[in-house]
Amino acid sequence: MKVQILGTGCPKCKLLEEHARQAVAASGVVAEIEKITSIDDIVGMGVMMTPALAIDGTVKSSGRVLSADQIAEILKAGK
């Protein structure tokens, strides 16, 4: 599974990444975390507001910072 954090590196993007790492560790899911910072790549995925979270290339959230628990639920649903 690939967890993608889309954002240019703002504080909210960094917080979303931290929450994603916590969720992966807590859920026991084997996942690679990838940061996507290129505006062209972000827009290419259809995201207009960052931070955004994508799982295996599918955007699950955009424009808000999900909690680690919320991300864990998304990860469990994607197993």
N, CA, C and O atoms as CSV, one atom per row, in Angstrom:
chain,resi,resn,atom,element,x,y,z
A,1,MET,N,N,0.856,-1.173,0.000
A,1,MET,CA,C,0.000,0.000,0.000
A,1,MET,C,C,0.903,1.237,0.000
A,1,MET,O,O,1.939,1.264,0.664
A,2,LYS,N,N,0.496,2.244,-0.746
A,2,LYS,CA,C,1.245,3.494,-0.793
A,2,LYS,C,C,0.373,4.622,-0.239
A,2,LYS,O,O,-0.724,4.880,-0.732
A,3,VAL,N,N,0.885,5.281,0.792
A,3,VAL,CA,C,0.215,6.434,1.396
A,3,VAL,C,C,0.940,7.671,0.871
A,3,VAL,O,O,2.151,7.815,1.041
A,4,GLN,N,N,0.189,8.548,0.237
A,4,GLN,CA,C,0.790,9.738,-0.353
A,4,GLN,C,C,0.284,10.987,0.358
A,4,GLN,O,O,-0.918,11.178,0.543
A,5,ILE,N,N,1.241,11.837,0.753
A,5,ILE,CA,C,0.926,13.122,1.360
A,5,ILE,C,C,1.204,14.172,0.301
A,5,ILE,O,O,2.334,14.305,-0.170
A,6,LEU,N,N,0.183,14.911,-0.070
A,6,LEU,CA,C,0.319,15.929,-1.106
A,6,LEU,C,C,0.321,17.304,-0.459
A,6,LEU,O,O,-0.632,17.686,0.219
A,7,GLY,N,N,1.398,18.038,-0.677
A,7,GLY,CA,C,1.510,19.378,-0.118
A,7,GLY,C,C,2.902,19.921,-0.340
A,7,GLY,O,O,3.843,19.170,-0.597
A,8,THR,N,N,3.024,21.223,-0.239
A,8,THR,CA,C,4.288,21.883,-0.552
A,8,THR,C,C,5.239,21.954,0.629
A,8,THR,O,O,6.372,22.409,0.473
A,9,GLY,N,N,4.816,21.523,1.792
A,9,GLY,CA,C,5.694,21.535,2.953
A,9,GLY,C,C,5.270,22.511,4.033
A,9,GLY,O,O,6.061,22.828,4.922
A,10,CYS,N,N,4.058,22.984,3.973
A,10,CYS,CA,C,3.543,23.896,4.989
A,10,CYS,C,C,3.361,23.146,6.310
A,10,CYS,O,O,3.408,21.916,6.326
A,11,PRO,N,N,3.156,23.859,7.413
A,11,PRO,CA,C,2.971,23.188,8.711
A,11,PRO,C,C,1.831,22.166,8.713
A,11,PRO,O,O,1.955,21.112,9.337
A,12,LYS,N,N,0.739,22.455,8.034
A,12,LYS,CA,C,-0.383,21.505,7.992
A,12,LYS,C,C,-0.010,20.243,7.217
A,12,LYS,O,O,-0.425,19.139,7.572
A,13,CYS,N,N,0.776,20.418,6.158
A,13,CYS,CA,C,1.230,19.255,5.381
A,13,CYS,C,C,2.125,18.369,6.234
A,13,CYS,O,O,2.011,17.144,6.203
A,14,LYS,N,N,3.009,18.989,6.989
A,14,LYS,CA,C,3.910,18.239,7.860
A,14,LYS,C,C,3.131,17.519,8.959
A,14,LYS,O,O,3.465,16.392,9.323
A,15,LEU,N,N,2.098,18.167,9.483
A,15,LEU,CA,C,1.270,17.539,10.516
A,15,LEU,C,C,0.513,16.341,9.943
A,15,LEU,O,O,0.402,15.306,10.601
A,16,LEU,N,N,-0.007,16.475,8.726
A,16,LEU,CA,C,-0.699,15.355,8.087
A,16,LEU,C,C,0.261,14.187,7.886
A,16,LEU,O,O,-0.114,13.032,8.088
A,17,GLU,N,N,1.488,14.481,7.492
A,17,GLU,CA,C,2.475,13.422,7.323
A,17,GLU,C,C,2.751,12.718,8.659
A,17,GLU,O,O,2.832,11.491,8.720
A,18,GLU,N,N,2.892,13.502,9.708
A,18,GLU,CA,C,3.126,12.928,11.039
A,18,GLU,C,C,1.971,12.023,11.445
A,18,GLU,O,O,2.188,10.920,11.946
A,19,HIS,N,N,0.747,12.488,11.231
A,19,HIS,CA,C,-0.436,11.682,11.568
A,19,HIS,C,C,-0.478,10.408,10.727
A,19,HIS,O,O,-0.861,9.350,11.226
A,20,ALA,N,N,-0.092,10.502,9.464
A,20,ALA,CA,C,-0.084,9.315,8.594
A,20,ALA,C,C,0.921,8.292,9.106
A,20,ALA,O,O,0.634,7.096,9.137
A,21,ARG,N,N,2.092,8.758,9.504
A,21,ARG,CA,C,3.107,7.841,10.049
A,21,ARG,C,C,2.606,7.171,11.324
A,21,ARG,O,O,2.818,5.975,11.521
A,22,GLN,N,N,1.947,7.932,12.184
A,22,GLN,CA,C,1.382,7.378,13.418
A,22,GLN,C,C,0.316,6.333,13.091
A,22,GLN,O,O,0.269,5.275,13.718
A,23,ALA,N,N,-0.530,6.625,12.119
A,23,ALA,CA,C,-1.614,5.714,11.747
A,23,ALA,C,C,-1.063,4.413,11.169
A,23,ALA,O,O,-1.568,3.334,11.479
A,24,VAL,N,N,-0.039,4.507,10.337
A,24,VAL,CA,C,0.565,3.305,9.753
A,24,VAL,C,C,1.171,2.454,10.864
A,24,VAL,O,O,0.992,1.236,10.883
A,25,ALA,N,N,1.884,3.087,11.781
A,25,ALA,CA,C,2.515,2.348,12.878
A,25,ALA,C,C,1.476,1.693,13.784
A,25,ALA,O,O,1.644,0.545,14.193
A,26,ALA,N,N,0.409,2.416,14.095
A,26,ALA,CA,C,-0.611,1.906,15.020
A,26,ALA,C,C,-1.478,0.821,14.395
A,26,ALA,O,O,-1.916,-0.098,15.088
A,27,SER,N,N,-1.728,0.919,13.095
A,27,SER,CA,C,-2.640,-0.024,12.449
A,27,SER,C,C,-1.954,-1.320,12.026
A,27,SER,O,O,-2.618,-2.320,11.754
A,28,GLY,N,N,-0.637,-1.299,11.972
A,28,GLY,CA,C,0.084,-2.491,11.562
A,28,GLY,C,C,0.036,-2.758,10.064
A,28,GLY,O,O,0.448,-3.827,9.612
A,29,VAL,N,N,-0.451,-1.818,9.307
A,29,VAL,CA,C,-0.523,-1.953,7.852
A,29,VAL,C,C,0.873,-1.746,7.279
A,29,VAL,O,O,1.604,-0.856,7.714
A,30,VAL,N,N,1.232,-2.556,6.318
A,30,VAL,CA,C,2.512,-2.369,5.630
A,30,VAL,C,C,2.279,-1.335,4.537
A,30,VAL,O,O,1.534,-1.569,3.585
A,31,ALA,N,N,2.928,-0.193,4.694
A,31,ALA,CA,C,2.700,0.892,3.741
A,31,ALA,C,C,3.964,1.708,3.552
A,31,ALA,O,O,4.770,1.877,4.467
A,32,GLU,N,N,4.107,2.204,2.346
A,32,GLU,CA,C,5.182,3.138,2.016
A,32,GLU,C,C,4.570,4.532,2.059
A,32,GLU,O,O,3.494,4.759,1.505
A,33,ILE,N,N,5.254,5.465,2.717
A,33,ILE,CA,C,4.757,6.841,2.772
A,33,ILE,C,C,5.575,7.676,1.804
A,33,ILE,O,O,6.804,7.707,1.860
A,34,GLU,N,N,4.861,8.349,0.918
A,34,GLU,CA,C,5.500,9.165,-0.114
A,34,GLU,C,C,4.994,10.596,0.004
A,34,GLU,O,O,3.794,10.835,0.134
A,35,LYS,N,N,5.930,11.548,-0.043
A,35,LYS,CA,C,5.559,12.958,-0.030
A,35,LYS,C,C,5.587,13.471,-1.461
A,35,LYS,O,O,6.561,13.271,-2.186
A,36,ILE,N,N,4.515,14.132,-1.856
A,36,ILE,CA,C,4.443,14.719,-3.195
A,36,ILE,C,C,4.379,16.231,-3.005
A,36,ILE,O,O,3.403,16.761,-2.474
A,37,THR,N,N,5.436,16.919,-3.447
A,37,THR,CA,C,5.519,18.359,-3.227
A,37,THR,C,C,5.418,19.175,-4.514
A,37,THR,O,O,5.275,20.396,-4.460
A,38,SER,N,N,5.490,18.523,-5.656
A,38,SER,CA,C,5.413,19.224,-6.933
A,38,SER,C,C,3.980,19.681,-7.204
A,38,SER,O,O,3.049,18.876,-7.207
A,39,ILE,N,N,3.824,20.965,-7.429
A,39,ILE,CA,C,2.494,21.515,-7.708
A,39,ILE,C,C,1.876,20.832,-8.923
A,39,ILE,O,O,0.681,20.534,-8.925
A,40,ASP,N,N,2.673,20.584,-9.949
A,40,ASP,CA,C,2.160,19.932,-11.160
A,40,ASP,C,C,1.623,18.536,-10.840
A,40,ASP,O,O,0.568,18.146,-11.341
A,41,ASP,N,N,2.345,17.785,-10.007
A,41,ASP,CA,C,1.894,16.449,-9.631
A,41,ASP,C,C,0.633,16.508,-8.775
A,41,ASP,O,O,-0.279,15.697,-8.938
A,42,ILE,N,N,0.592,17.483,-7.854
A,42,ILE,CA,C,-0.571,17.636,-6.970
A,42,ILE,C,C,-1.821,17.958,-7.794
A,42,ILE,O,O,-2.864,17.326,-7.625
A,43,VAL,N,N,-1.707,18.940,-8.682
A,43,VAL,CA,C,-2.841,19.326,-9.531
A,43,VAL,C,C,-3.196,18.183,-10.477
A,43,VAL,O,O,-4.368,17.966,-10.786
A,44,GLY,N,N,-2.184,17.458,-10.932
A,44,GLY,CA,C,-2.420,16.322,-11.817
A,44,GLY,C,C,-3.254,15.225,-11.175
A,44,GLY,O,O,-3.906,14.442,-11.866
A,45,MET,N,N,-3.229,15.174,-9.837
A,45,MET,CA,C,-4.057,14.197,-9.126
A,45,MET,C,C,-5.444,14.761,-8.811
A,45,MET,O,O,-6.255,14.100,-8.163
A,46,GLY,N,N,-5.711,15.985,-9.271
A,46,GLY,CA,C,-7.028,16.584,-9.078
A,46,GLY,C,C,-7.189,17.327,-7.765
A,46,GLY,O,O,-8.308,17.669,-7.384
A,47,VAL,N,N,-6.095,17.582,-7.070
A,47,VAL,CA,C,-6.158,18.257,-5.768
A,47,VAL,C,C,-5.997,19.755,-5.972
A,47,VAL,O,O,-5.043,20.208,-6.604
A,48,MET,N,N,-6.943,20.521,-5.429
A,48,MET,CA,C,-6.879,21.974,-5.516
A,48,MET,C,C,-6.558,22.613,-4.170
A,48,MET,O,O,-6.166,23.779,-4.112
A,49,MET,N,N,-6.721,21.856,-3.089
A,49,MET,CA,C,-6.412,22.364,-1.753
A,49,MET,C,C,-5.548,21.353,-1.024
A,49,MET,O,O,-5.848,20.159,-0.999
A,50,THR,N,N,-4.474,21.847,-0.432
A,50,THR,CA,C,-3.602,20.980,0.351
A,50,THR,C,C,-3.758,21.324,1.826
A,50,THR,O,O,-4.216,22.419,2.151
A,51,PRO,N,N,-3.396,20.436,2.709
A,51,PRO,CA,C,-2.793,19.143,2.444
A,51,PRO,C,C,-3.829,18.144,1.951
A,51,PRO,O,O,-5.032,18.314,2.151
A,52,ALA,N,N,-3.334,17.109,1.306
A,52,ALA,CA,C,-4.218,16.053,0.824
A,52,ALA,C,C,-3.584,14.702,1.123
A,52,ALA,O,O,-2.365,14.572,1.236
A,53,LEU,N,N,-4.439,13.713,1.246
A,53,LEU,CA,C,-4.005,12.341,1.510
A,53,LEU,C,C,-4.536,11.454,0.403
A,53,LEU,O,O,-5.723,11.491,0.078
A,54,ALA,N,N,-3.651,10.654,-0.174
A,54,ALA,CA,C,-4.059,9.687,-1.196
A,54,ALA,C,C,-3.557,8.314,-0.784
A,54,ALA,O,O,-2.481,8.178,-0.201
A,55,ILE,N,N,-4.346,7.307,-1.094
A,55,ILE,CA,C,-3.967,5.919,-0.854
A,55,ILE,C,C,-3.918,5.230,-2.207
A,55,ILE,O,O,-4.916,5.189,-2.926
A,56,ASP,N,N,-2.766,4.693,-2.548
A,56,ASP,CA,C,-2.569,4.012,-3.829
A,56,ASP,C,C,-3.057,4.848,-5.010
A,56,ASP,O,O,-3.663,4.329,-5.948
A,57,GLY,N,N,-2.781,6.162,-4.947
A,57,GLY,CA,C,-3.117,7.057,-6.049
A,57,GLY,C,C,-4.521,7.612,-6.056
A,57,GLY,O,O,-4.871,8.401,-6.933
A,58,THR,N,N,-5.347,7.207,-5.077
A,58,THR,CA,C,-6.723,7.709,-4.983
A,58,THR,C,C,-6.810,8.711,-3.840
A,58,THR,O,O,-6.513,8.377,-2.693
A,59,VAL,N,N,-7.216,9.939,-4.150
A,59,VAL,CA,C,-7.309,10.985,-3.133
A,59,VAL,C,C,-8.465,10.670,-2.187
A,59,VAL,O,O,-9.602,10.466,-2.612
A,60,LYS,N,N,-8.144,10.636,-0.895
A,60,LYS,CA,C,-9.140,10.324,0.131
A,60,LYS,C,C,-9.559,11.561,0.916
A,60,LYS,O,O,-10.649,11.591,1.487
A,61,SER,N,N,-8.709,12.576,0.951
A,61,SER,CA,C,-9.008,13.794,1.700
A,61,SER,C,C,-8.186,14.932,1.122
A,61,SER,O,O,-7.054,14.739,0.679
A,62,SER,N,N,-8.774,16.124,1.133
A,62,SER,CA,C,-8.048,17.289,0.653
A,62,SER,C,C,-8.517,18.528,1.400
A,62,SER,O,O,-9.700,18.682,1.705
A,63,GLY,N,N,-7.557,19.415,1.690
A,63,GLY,CA,C,-7.881,20.687,2.324
A,63,GLY,C,C,-8.025,20.637,3.832
A,63,GLY,O,O,-8.444,21.622,4.440
A,64,ARG,N,N,-7.684,19.501,4.455
A,64,ARG,CA,C,-7.770,19.430,5.913
A,64,ARG,C,C,-6.788,18.400,6.451
A,64,ARG,O,O,-6.325,17.511,5.736
A,65,VAL,N,N,-6.488,18.551,7.726
A,65,VAL,CA,C,-5.560,17.641,8.389
A,65,VAL,C,C,-6.384,16.576,9.107
A,65,VAL,O,O,-7.088,16.866,10.074
A,66,LEU,N,N,-6.285,15.357,8.625
A,66,LEU,CA,C,-6.975,14.245,9.277
A,66,LEU,C,C,-6.194,13.832,10.526
A,66,LEU,O,O,-4.973,13.982,10.581
A,67,SER,N,N,-6.901,13.319,11.514
A,67,SER,CA,C,-6.235,12.785,12.700
A,67,SER,C,C,-5.638,11.425,12.365
A,67,SER,O,O,-5.980,10.819,11.350
A,68,ALA,N,N,-4.745,10.950,13.224
A,68,ALA,CA,C,-4.158,9.623,13.019
A,68,ALA,C,C,-5.245,8.560,13.030
A,68,ALA,O,O,-5.172,7.601,12.262
A,69,ASP,N,N,-6.254,8.711,13.888
A,69,ASP,CA,C,-7.354,7.742,13.956
A,69,ASP,C,C,-8.160,7.725,12.653
A,69,ASP,O,O,-8.543,6.657,12.175
A,70,GLN,N,N,-8.414,8.892,12.087
A,70,GLN,CA,C,-9.154,8.961,10.826
A,70,GLN,C,C,-8.366,8.292,9.702
A,70,GLN,O,O,-8.934,7.580,8.874
A,71,ILE,N,N,-7.074,8.523,9.682
A,71,ILE,CA,C,-6.236,7.906,8.647
A,71,ILE,C,C,-6.188,6.393,8.844
A,71,ILE,O,O,-6.225,5.639,7.871
A,72,ALA,N,N,-6.105,5.949,10.092
A,72,ALA,CA,C,-6.087,4.508,10.374
A,72,ALA,C,C,-7.352,3.838,9.849
A,72,ALA,O,O,-7.285,2.732,9.313
A,73,GLU,N,N,-8.499,4.488,9.993
A,73,GLU,CA,C,-9.762,3.932,9.478
A,73,GLU,C,C,-9.708,3.811,7.955
A,73,GLU,O,O,-10.165,2.813,7.398
A,74,ILE,N,N,-9.158,4.811,7.285
A,74,ILE,CA,C,-9.025,4.756,5.828
A,74,ILE,C,C,-8.095,3.611,5.428
A,74,ILE,O,O,-8.366,2.891,4.467
A,75,LEU,N,N,-7.007,3.447,6.165
A,75,LEU,CA,C,-6.060,2.373,5.869
A,75,LEU,C,C,-6.697,1.008,6.044
A,75,LEU,O,O,-6.505,0.116,5.218
A,76,LYS,N,N,-7.452,0.846,7.114
A,76,LYS,CA,C,-8.110,-0.446,7.361
A,76,LYS,C,C,-9.132,-0.764,6.277
A,76,LYS,O,O,-9.285,-1.920,5.882
A,77,ALA,N,N,-9.832,0.262,5.797
A,77,ALA,CA,C,-10.818,0.053,4.733
A,77,ALA,C,C,-10.138,-0.312,3.411
A,77,ALA,O,O,-10.741,-0.964,2.559
A,78,GLY,N,N,-8.887,0.109,3.245
A,78,GLY,CA,C,-8.179,-0.145,2.000
A,78,GLY,C,C,-7.431,-1.452,1.953
A,78,GLY,O,O,-6.819,-1.766,0.932
A,79,LYS,N,N,-7.457,-2.238,3.033
A,79,LYS,CA,C,-6.728,-3.511,3.070
A,79,LYS,C,C,-7.266,-4.483,2.059
A,79,LYS,O,O,-6.768,-5.604,1.954
